[in-house]
Structure formats: structure tokens, C-alpha cells
Amino acid sequence: MAEPQSPRSRGNETLSSHLLADEKEIPSLARRAVETFVLERRVIKPTPTLSPFLTEQSSACFVTVRTTGGELRGCIGTIEPERSTLAEEIVANAINAATRDPRFLPISDIELPSLHYSVDVLYPPEPTRFEDLDPSIFGVVIVDRLGVRRGLLLPDIDGIETADQQVQIAARKAGIAPHEPHTLYRFRVQRFCESA
């Protein structure tokens, strides 16, 4: 599995110090991307006014859209960065979460006022053993023996309390059978949610 470009540091500063400044800006970008696409069928372009963390480096991320009542409405993301900046990654994944999550119909304009957005920015995955997983702290990626099928589950998901549950769900998503040879990776995220 190729290592994604690391968002951990720029110079001597840490990922956390950059992301703390972007706590509201990150989910707000996801919201603007979805609302503009649903209402105008247009993909927004990241502007120079966004923070350098969003515009000067790449990182994988997941965008989750929920109703104000907490029901999942869409969640799509990338394990490795596919675009040149985190801002572009958020825009693309937000639109995909709203319109291409196969579990749901595309979001309509009527729904827009009652939606809530969160963005998980992924740290690079690292190889791990099952016994080193903790679903409250780490997300998991399971990869088949040939490296073709991959399933991912984010950390700290309601109802997922054991590593066994986490790995089983990720394996099912990838189409990997229970006793099929596989490799596990774990990763941390920094989660940014809109204020309730």
C-alpha cells in the first residue's frame, strides 16, 4: 500500500497546530461545496483566502453528512490523497458524499438547511497487528493479499466498540472473507465538526 503524502508537518509545526486554526473553516468548506453543487451544479474552486494548510499540501480525508437529528446521509472519502490540496480533496469528497454514496439517494435542495457536516483528516496509515487496534482511537484499513481490495472504517464510530467489530465491518466493505489472508493498517484522524 503506497504511503499517502504526510500532512504531519510543515517546517517545525505539527499537524495539530495547523488544524486547530481551521476548526470552523474545514466543515464550512464541505458545506459550501455541497450547497453550491446541489443548487447550481457547480464545483467550487478553493480560494486564496483559505488557510495555507488547506491550499499548500495534500491529505486524505472523509466527509460525513448527517441530518440535524444525527441520521447518516452520506459519507465518502479517500485513503490516500487524490488531489493536489486538502481543500480540493474536501470539495470532491463532500460532493461525492452528498451525491454518490450508494446507500442513499442524492441530497436534494430541500434538505440542505437541515444537514450537519464533519470532516476527518487522515494521518498516514501504518502497518499494524490486530492486538494493537483500538477503534476509539484508530481507524482501520484492511487489504487483501494481492493489494487489490481495501476496506476502511473510521475511528470512534457509535456502536463499534471492539477491534473485532471494526475489522469485520471493514472486511465486509472490501469483500474480504473472514479467514482470507489480509494486511491491517491503522490510522489516526483529526475530526472537524460543525457546531451543533
Secondary structure by P-SEA (a helix, b strand, c coil): ccccccccccccccaaaaaaaaaaaaaaaaaaaaaaaaacccccccccccccccccccccbbbbbbcccccccbbbbbcccccccaaaaaaaaaaaaaccccccccccccccccbbbbbbbbcbbbbbcccccccccbbbbbbcccccbbbbbbccccccccaaaaaaaaaaaacccccccbbbbbbccccccccc
